[in-house]
Amino acid sequence: METSLRFAHTILNGFESYFAVFQNITLAAKPRFEKADWAGIHAASGERIDLYKTKVNKVSEFVALIAGERLRDFGFWGEARTHYANLIEGHNNYEIAETFFNSIYCLAHSHRKIRDEHAFVFSPQGDMPPVSNQRLWRSYQLGDGLEAFLSRLLDDFALAIPYEDKARDIANIAAVARGYLLPRFAVDTRAVEVQVLDSLFFRNKGAYIVGKLVAGNKTMPLVLPILHTEDRSIYVDTVLFGADKVSVIFSFTRSYFMVDAEVPSQYVMFLQSLMPAKPISEIYSAIGYNKHGKTYFHRCAFRHMKNTSDQFNVAPGIKGMVMTVFTLPSYDFVFKIIKDRFTPPKDMTREQVKAKYRLVKRADRVGRMADTQEFTNLAFARERFSEELMAELRRVAPSQIEEHGKALVIRHVYVERRMTPLNLYLRDATDEQVLQVMEEYGNAIKELAAANIFPGDMLLKNFGVTRHGRVVFYDYDDLCPLTDCNFRTIPAPRTEEEELASQPWYPVGEHDIFPEEFRLFFSGNQRARRVFDELHSDIYEASFWQGLQAQIASGYIEDFFPYRRKLRFSRESKPLRQVQTG
């Protein structure tokens, strides 16, 4: 066997090994959920994220031995790519296998000269595998009645622990379907088919049944979240209909799902039919294949650049002390580069900033922190950058850019979904919008804290508003575990001199934080502060934060719902109709 073929086989074997271990970690989610092993689920989520890099590093060691001096020979990689393409032709998961090959290539070449002749910048088999003849979903008909269908559905997805009150859950779901769904669907229920994906989706403390109703050319997404009671039984917490509500479940601000999908692309295509506005790259990431999500994002970005002509510009809003941010008006993402020198009083290193982003990747983002894609040596057309932006990059991050004729290479950049900065959103917000967004802002801070994340710098500019009106934190420079902080109350001054002193008269440790000072985050927007004070004044009290620290130390893991609390069902025996709007 020639060296390049053996080389290709080794990479493919490495991919198969990665995929098998990924599946094994995923398959353990169901018994962990049944045992209410929330700490185990969180640990497994981090283990699965780390798995990819571990496997790539190990396989890279093997291929380096096989290739020897030819490891950095681009002609050799071209031969290996051809062999690899032949080996994975018709493979169920060829697209993820191509990404694995790319990762080996990038590690060997420090992310340089990424060309389609050496790696899989584009796939010779197309972006997505063809639709499989194998049915991924269970099919139900509503001809026998809504309650009969729901009973069969809950039985089919029964776990090793019983339902707390199956009849109550069925009545709750049926009440919403009759009051909200069926009038809008406007079809004879006997003609409705329900297609439900075979596998449950597990994340944090919840399991989710995911599917859609189909009647002719009409479809309606459907999700049933299942939670634990305190006495080891389960119940359906709500029913969610519609693309917007389902899209929030699969948000880029949440941890990755664990779902038994032997052919991930088929699940991705089904999910994309539920959420047409959600990028396919985000759906891959949502089910744990974030590295291939990055590949898919890059391909889509490349095509977008070819089909548009607008220029990249400095992102609107107050400039950051650590990152410089730019965006493309026609594109829904922003690009963030770490500055060469940070604006005082910021005192940290580039590696410390990167560590913050790695922490966010592995943390439970609880719907309040944006996921990011990290790129090294990302090439752009220089002509697409405005002169203002180029001047900004040369001024604040010259070490991070390389200009090669018509090309501009950015050595390191993070990419994340574009949101409206909260401080800009508030400028034109109505009183009702201010009320809603300030409630969201406070909830975001509290939910992050309950997940052991302290945002640090909670200025309004460091939070964004999504298209769903959700407030999300996206500036990670000062982020740290909540349990690392020492929350204190400012001591009362003992003398008039102390009261009038311009500097603290009391000792302040490195990790000391005084919540009373958080009111300063609202400087310049007293309207927002008044509303916030009415809703979330407990955030100014050290005891609030100390209570959360005690809760975390006790091992308690908070519930975080990817839907509005008002949508949750009553758990009383008599069903309480849930009110859905929109």
C-alpha positions in Angstrom: 0.0 0.0 0.0 1.5 3.4 -1.0 2.2 5.9 1.7 -0.5 8.4 0.8 -3.2 5.7 0.8 -2.0 4.4 4.2 -2.0 8.0 5.3 -5.7 8.5 4.2 -6.8 5.2 5.8 -5.2 6.3 9.1 -7.2 9.6 9.0 -10.4 7.8 8.2 -9.8 5.2 11.0 -9.3 8.2 13.3 -12.6 9.7 12.2 -14.4 6.5 12.8 -12.9 6.2 16.2 -13.9 9.7 17.0 -17.5 9.2 15.8 -17.9 6.0 17.8 -16.7 7.5 21.1 -18.9 10.6 20.4 -21.9 8.3 19.9 -21.1 6.3 23.1 -20.9 9.5 25.2 -24.2 10.6 23.6 -26.0 7.3 24.2 -25.2 7.5 27.9 -27.4 10.7 28.1 -30.6 8.7 28.4 -29.6 6.6 31.5 -28.1 9.7 33.1 -31.3 11.6 32.6 -33.3 8.7 34.1 -31.0 8.7 37.1 -31.2 12.5 37.4 -27.4 12.6 37.2 -27.2 16.3 36.2 -23.5 16.6 37.2 -22.7 13.6 35.0 -24.6 15.1 32.1 -22.7 18.4 32.4 -19.3 16.6 32.7 -20.2 14.4 29.6 -21.0 17.5 27.6 -17.6 18.9 28.3 -15.9 15.6 27.6 -17.6 15.3 24.2 -16.5 18.9 23.3 -12.9 18.0 24.2 -13.0 14.7 22.4 -12.6 16.2 18.9 -9.3 18.0 19.7 -8.0 14.9 21.6 -8.6 12.6 18.6 -7.2 15.1 16.1 -4.0 15.4 18.1 -3.6 11.7 18.5 -4.3 10.9 14.8 -1.9 13.7 13.8 0.9 11.9 15.7 0.2 8.7 13.7 0.1 10.4 10.3 3.3 12.3 11.1 5.0 9.0 11.5 3.6 7.6 8.3 4.3 10.7 6.2 7.7 11.5 7.6 9.4 14.3 5.7 6.4 14.5 3.3 4.1 15.8 6.0 4.4 19.3 4.8 4.5 18.4 1.1 1.4 19.9 -0.5 1.6 17.4 -3.4 1.5 14.5 -1.0 -1.6 16.0 0.7 -3.2 16.3 -2.7 -2.6 12.5 -3.3 -4.0 11.8 0.2 -7.0 13.9 -0.4 -7.8 12.0 -3.6 -7.5 8.7 -1.8 -9.6 9.9 1.1 -12.3 11.2 -1.2 -12.5 7.7 -2.8 -12.6 6.0 0.6 -15.5 8.1 1.8 -17.5 8.2 -1.4 -21.0 7.2 -0.4 -20.1 7.2 3.3 -23.2 8.1 5.4 -21.3 10.8 7.2 -18.8 11.9 4.5 -19.2 15.6 5.2 -18.1 15.2 8.9 -15.3 12.9 7.8 -14.1 15.6 5.4 -14.0 18.1 8.3 -11.9 15.7 10.3 -9.4 15.4 7.4 -9.3 19.2 7.2 -8.5 19.4 11.0 -5.5 17.1 10.5 -4.4 19.2 7.6 -4.7 22.5 9.5 -2.8 21.2 12.4 0.1 20.1 10.1 0.2 23.4 8.3 -0.7 25.8 11.1 -4.0 26.7 9.3 -2.1 28.1 6.2 -2.6 27.5 2.5 -6.0 25.9 2.9 -6.8 25.1 -0.7 -9.3 22.8 -2.2 -6.6 20.7 -3.9 -5.1 19.8 -0.5 -8.1 19.7 1.8 -11.9 19.7 1.5 -12.7 23.4 1.3 -15.6 22.3 -0.7 -17.0 18.7 -0.9 -16.8 16.8 -4.2 -20.0 15.0 -3.0 -21.9 18.2 -2.1 -22.5 20.1 1.1 -25.2 17.6 2.4 -25.6 13.8 1.9 -28.7 12.9 0.0 -31.9 12.2 1.8 -31.8 8.7 3.1 -34.6 6.1 2.3 -34.3 5.1 6.0 -37.1 6.7 7.9 -35.9 8.8 10.8 -39.2 9.5 12.3 -42.2 7.7 13.8 -45.4 8.5 12.0 -48.8 9.0 13.7 -52.2 9.8 12.4 -54.7 11.9 14.2 -57.7 10.0 12.7 -58.2 8.1 16.0 -58.4 11.4 18.0 -56.0 13.7 19.6 -55.9 12.0 23.0 -55.3 8.6 21.5 -52.4 9.9 19.5 -50.9 11.7 22.5 -51.2 8.5 24.6 -49.4 6.5 22.0 -46.7 9.1 21.6 -45.9 9.3 25.3 -45.9 5.5 25.6 -43.5 5.3 22.6 -41.1 7.7 24.3 -41.5 6.3 27.8 -38.4 6.2 29.9 -37.3 3.8 32.7 -39.2 6.0 35.2 -43.0 6.6 35.2 -45.0 9.6 34.2 -46.2 11.5 37.2 -49.7 11.9 35.8 -49.9 10.9 32.1 -53.6 11.7 31.8 -53.0 15.2 33.1 -50.2 15.7 30.6 -52.3 14.5 27.8 -55.2 16.8 28.8 -52.8 19.8 29.0 -51.3 19.2 25.6 -54.8 18.6 24.0 -56.2 21.8 25.5 -53.4 23.9 23.9 -53.8 22.0 20.6 -57.5 22.6 20.4 -57.3 26.2 21.6 -54.3 27.4 19.7 -53.1 25.0 17.0 -56.0 23.4 15.3 -57.8 26.7 14.5 -54.7 28.1 12.9 -53.9 24.8 11.1 -57.4 24.9 9.7 -57.6 21.3 8.4 -59.5 18.2 9.2 -57.6 16.5 12.0 -58.2 13.2 10.3 -55.9 14.3 7.5 -53.0 15.3 9.8 -49.9 13.2 10.1 -47.4 13.7 12.9 -43.8 12.9 12.2 -41.6 12.6 15.3 -37.8 12.1 15.3 -37.0 8.6 16.6 -34.5 9.8 19.3 -35.1 12.0 22.3 -32.9 15.2 22.6 -31.2 15.5 25.9 -29.7 18.7 27.4 -29.1 19.7 31.0 -32.1 18.6 33.0 -34.5 18.2 30.1 -35.5 15.6 27.4 -37.3 16.8 24.3 -39.6 15.1 21.8 -39.2 16.8 18.5 -41.4 16.6 15.4 -43.9 18.3 13.2 -47.5 18.1 12.1 -48.0 17.6 8.3 -51.3 18.2 6.4 -50.8 18.5 2.6 -48.4 21.4 2.1 -48.9 22.7 5.6 -46.5 21.9 8.4 -46.2 23.0 12.0 -43.2 22.2 14.3 -43.8 20.5 17.6 -41.7 20.1 20.7 -42.6 18.4 24.0 -40.1 19.1 26.9 -40.0 16.4 29.5 -38.7 17.1 33.0 -38.1 15.3 36.3 -40.2 15.6 39.5 -38.6 15.6 42.9 -39.7 12.0 43.5 -38.2 10.3 40.4 -41.0 10.5 37.9 -41.4 12.6 34.7 -43.9 15.0 33.3 -44.5 17.0 30.1 -43.7 20.6 31.0 -45.3 22.3 28.0 -46.0 21.9 24.3 -44.3 24.3 21.8 -45.7 24.9 18.3 -44.2 27.0 15.6 -40.8 27.8 14.1 -39.9 30.7 16.4 -40.4 28.8 19.6 -38.6 25.7 18.3 -35.7 27.9 17.1 -35.2 29.2 20.6 -34.9 25.6 21.8 -32.0 25.2 19.3 -30.5 28.6 20.0 -26.8 29.5 19.4 -26.9 30.7 23.0 -27.4 27.2 24.5 -25.4 24.1 25.2 -25.3 21.3 22.6 -27.9 18.6 22.6 -27.1 14.9 23.0 -29.2 13.0 20.5 -28.7 9.5 19.0 -28.3 10.4 15.4 -26.4 7.7 13.4 -26.6 10.0 10.4 -26.4 13.5 11.7 -27.1 15.2 8.4 -30.6 13.5 8.2 -31.5 15.0 11.6 -30.1 18.3 10.5 -32.3 18.4 7.4 -35.4 17.4 9.3 -34.6 20.1 11.9 -34.0 22.7 9.2 -37.5 22.0 7.8 -38.8 23.0 11.2 -36.7 26.2 11.4 -36.1 27.5 7.9 -34.5 30.7 9.1 -31.8 28.9 11.2 -28.5 28.4 9.5 -27.6 24.8 8.9 -24.2 25.4 10.4 -25.9 26.3 13.7 -28.0 23.1 13.6 -24.9 21.0 13.2 -23.4 22.7 16.2 -26.7 22.4 18.2 -26.4 18.6 18.0 -22.7 18.6 19.0 -20.9 18.7 15.6 -19.6 22.2 16.1 -16.5 21.6 14.1 -18.4 20.6 11.1 -20.8 23.5 11.8 -17.7 25.7 11.4 -16.9 24.1 8.0 -20.4 24.6 6.8 -20.4 28.2 8.0 -17.1 28.9 6.1 -18.6 27.5 2.9 -21.7 29.6 3.2 -19.6 32.7 4.1 -17.4 32.2 1.0 -20.5 32.0 -1.2 -22.0 35.0 0.4 -18.9 37.0 -0.3 -18.9 36.0 -3.9 -22.5 37.0 -4.4 -22.3 40.4 -2.6 -20.2 43.5 -3.0 -20.8 45.6 0.2 -17.8 46.4 2.5 -16.9 45.3 6.0 -17.1 48.2 8.4 -16.4 48.9 12.1 -19.4 47.5 14.1 -21.7 50.2 15.5 -21.7 50.9 19.2 -19.1 51.8 21.9 -15.7 50.4 21.0 -14.4 47.6 23.3 -11.3 47.8 25.4 -10.1 44.3 24.5 -11.7 43.4 21.2 -12.2 45.3 17.9 -15.4 44.3 16.1 -16.4 44.6 12.4 -19.3 43.4 10.4 -20.8 43.2 6.9 -24.1 45.0 6.4 -25.5 42.1 4.3 -24.4 39.4 6.7 -25.9 38.3 10.1 -22.5 37.8 11.9 -19.8 39.9 13.5 -16.1 39.3 13.5 -14.1 40.0 16.7 -10.3 40.4 16.9 -8.3 40.6 20.1 -6.4 43.9 20.2 -2.6 44.1 20.5 -2.8 46.4 23.5 -5.8 46.7 25.8 -7.3 50.0 26.9 -6.6 50.7 30.6 -7.7 49.7 33.1 -7.9 46.3 31.4 -4.9 44.2 32.5 -4.8 40.8 30.9 -3.0 38.8 28.2 -4.2 37.5 24.8 -4.1 34.0 26.1 -6.2 34.9 29.1 -8.9 36.3 26.7 -8.8 33.1 24.6 -9.2 31.0 27.8 -12.4 33.0 28.5 -13.8 31.9 25.2 -12.8 28.3 25.8 -14.6 28.5 29.1 -17.8 29.7 27.4 -17.6 26.9 24.8 -17.6 24.3 27.5 -20.0 26.1 30.0 -23.7 25.7 30.3 -24.6 28.9 28.3 -28.2 28.8 29.6 -29.5 30.8 26.7 -27.5 33.8 27.8 -24.1 33.6 26.1 -23.4 33.5 22.4 -21.6 30.5 20.9 -18.6 31.5 18.6 -16.6 30.0 15.8 -12.8 30.5 16.1 -10.7 30.9 13.0 -7.0 31.1 12.4 -5.5 32.7 9.3 -8.8 33.5 7.7 -8.4 35.1 4.2 -10.5 37.9 2.8 -10.5 40.1 -0.3 -8.8 43.3 0.8 -11.1 45.4 -1.4 -14.1 44.4 0.8 -12.7 46.3 3.8 -13.5 50.0 4.2 -10.6 52.4 4.7 -12.0 53.3 8.1 -11.9 49.6 9.1 -8.4 49.1 7.7 -7.2 52.2 9.6 -8.8 50.7 12.8 -7.1 47.3 12.3 -3.7 48.8 11.6 -4.0 51.0 14.7 -5.3 48.5 17.3 -4.4 45.0 16.0 -1.5 45.3 13.5 0.0 41.9 14.6 -3.3 40.2 13.6 -3.4 41.2 9.9 -1.3 40.4 6.9 -1.8 42.1 3.6 -0.8 40.2 0.5 -1.7 42.1 -2.6 -5.4 41.7 -3.0 -5.7 39.4 0.0 -6.1 40.2 3.7 -5.3 37.5 6.1 -6.6 37.8 9.7 -4.5 35.6 12.0 -7.1 35.0 14.7 -10.8 36.0 14.8 -14.0 34.9 16.5 -17.3 34.9 14.6 -20.7 35.1 16.3 -24.3 36.0 15.4 -25.0 39.7 15.2 -27.2 41.2 17.8 -28.4 44.7 18.6 -26.2 46.1 21.4 -28.5 46.7 24.4 -27.4 50.3 24.9 -28.3 51.1 21.2 -31.6 49.2 21.5 -32.6 51.3 24.5 -32.1 54.6 22.6 -35.3 54.2 20.5 -37.2 51.7 22.8 -40.7 52.4 23.9 -41.6 52.3 27.6 -43.0 48.8 27.1 -39.9 47.7 25.3 -37.7 49.2 28.1 -39.7 47.2 30.6 -39.4 44.0 28.7 -35.7 44.3 27.9 -34.7 45.4 31.4 -36.5 42.4 32.8 -34.6 40.2 30.3 -31.3 42.0 31.2 -31.7 41.2 34.9 -32.8 37.7 34.2 -29.7 37.2 32.0 -27.4 38.3 34.9 -29.2 36.0 37.4 -29.3 33.0 35.1 -25.7 33.2 34.3 -24.9 33.6 38.0 -27.0 30.5 38.9 -24.9 28.6 36.3 -21.7 29.7 38.1 -20.9 32.5 35.6 -20.1 36.0 36.8 -20.1 38.4 33.7 -17.8 40.9 35.4 -18.3 44.0 33.3 -22.1 44.3 33.1 -22.3 47.5 31.1 -25.3 47.6 28.8 -23.0 47.7 25.7 -21.7 44.2 26.6 -25.2 42.6 26.1 -27.1 42.2 22.9 -30.8 41.7 22.0 -31.7 38.9 19.6 -34.5 38.9 17.0 -36.6 37.0 19.6 -36.1 39.9 22.1 -33.8 37.8 24.3 -30.9 39.5 26.1 -27.6 37.8 25.6 -24.1 38.5 27.1 -21.3 38.5 24.5 -18.3 40.3 26.1 -16.2 37.7 27.9 -13.1 39.7 28.9 -14.0 39.8 32.7 -16.0 36.6 32.9 -15.1 34.2 35.7 -16.7 31.4 37.8 -19.1 33.0 40.3 -17.5 30.9 43.0 -14.2 32.7 42.5 -15.7 36.0 43.6 -15.8 37.5 47.1 -19.0 39.5 47.3 -18.9 42.2 50.0 -20.9 45.1 51.3 -19.1 48.4 51.4 -18.2 49.2 55.0 -19.9 52.3 56.5 -17.4 55.2 56.9 -16.2 55.7 60.4 -15.2 59.3 60.1 -16.1 62.3 57.9 -12.7 62.0 56.2 -13.4 58.5 55.2 -16.9 59.5 53.9 -15.4 62.2 51.7 -12.3 60.2 50.6 -11.9 59.9 46.8 -10.4 56.4 47.2 -11.7 53.4 49.3 -10.6 53.7 52.9 -11.1 49.9 53.4 -8.8 47.1 52.0 -10.0 45.6 48.6 -8.8 42.1 47.6 -8.2 41.0 44.0 -11.5 39.0 43.9 -13.6 41.4 46.0 -16.8 42.7 44.4 -19.2 45.2 45.8 -22.6 44.8 44.2 -23.7 48.2 45.4 -21.5 49.7 42.7 -23.4 47.9 39.9 -25.7 51.0 39.7 -22.8 52.6 37.8 -23.5 50.3 34.9 -26.5 52.5 34.1 -24.7 55.8 33.9 -26.2 57.8 31.1 -29.5 55.9 31.0 -31.6 56.8 34.0 -34.8 55.6 32.4 -33.4 52.1 32.1 -32.0 52.2 35.6 -35.4 53.1 37.2 -37.1 50.2 35.5 -34.2 47.8 36.4 -34.3 49.0 40.1 -38.0 48.1 40.3 -37.5 44.6 38.8 -34.0 43.5 40.0 -32.8 45.6 42.9 -31.7 42.4 44.7 -28.7 42.3 42.3 -27.3 45.3 44.3 -27.1 43.2 47.5 -24.1 41.0 48.4 -26.4 38.6 50.1 -28.1 37.8 46.7 -24.8 36.7 45.2 -23.6 34.9 48.4 -26.9 32.9 48.4 -26.2 31.7 44.8 -22.6 30.7 45.7 -24.0 28.6 48.6 -26.5 27.0 46.3 -23.7 26.1 43.8 -21.4 24.8 46.5 -24.2 22.5 47.7 -24.2 20.8 44.3 -27.6 22.1 43.3 -28.1 22.6 39.5 -30.6 25.2 38.5 -33.4 24.6 36.0 -33.0 26.8 32.8 -36.0 26.8 30.5 -35.5 27.5 26.8 -39.1 28.9 26.7 -41.1 31.4 28.6 -42.2 30.4 32.1 -45.8 31.5 31.3 -45.9 28.6 28.8 -45.4 26.0 31.4 -48.3 23.7 32.3 -49.8 23.5 35.8 -49.0 20.2 37.5 -52.3 20.2 39.3 -54.6 17.3 38.4 -57.0 19.7 36.7 -55.4 20.9 33.5 -54.7 24.6 33.2 -54.8 25.9 29.6 -51.5 27.3 28.5 -51.8 30.6 26.6 -49.7 30.7 23.4 -49.5 33.8 21.3 -47.8 34.3 17.9 
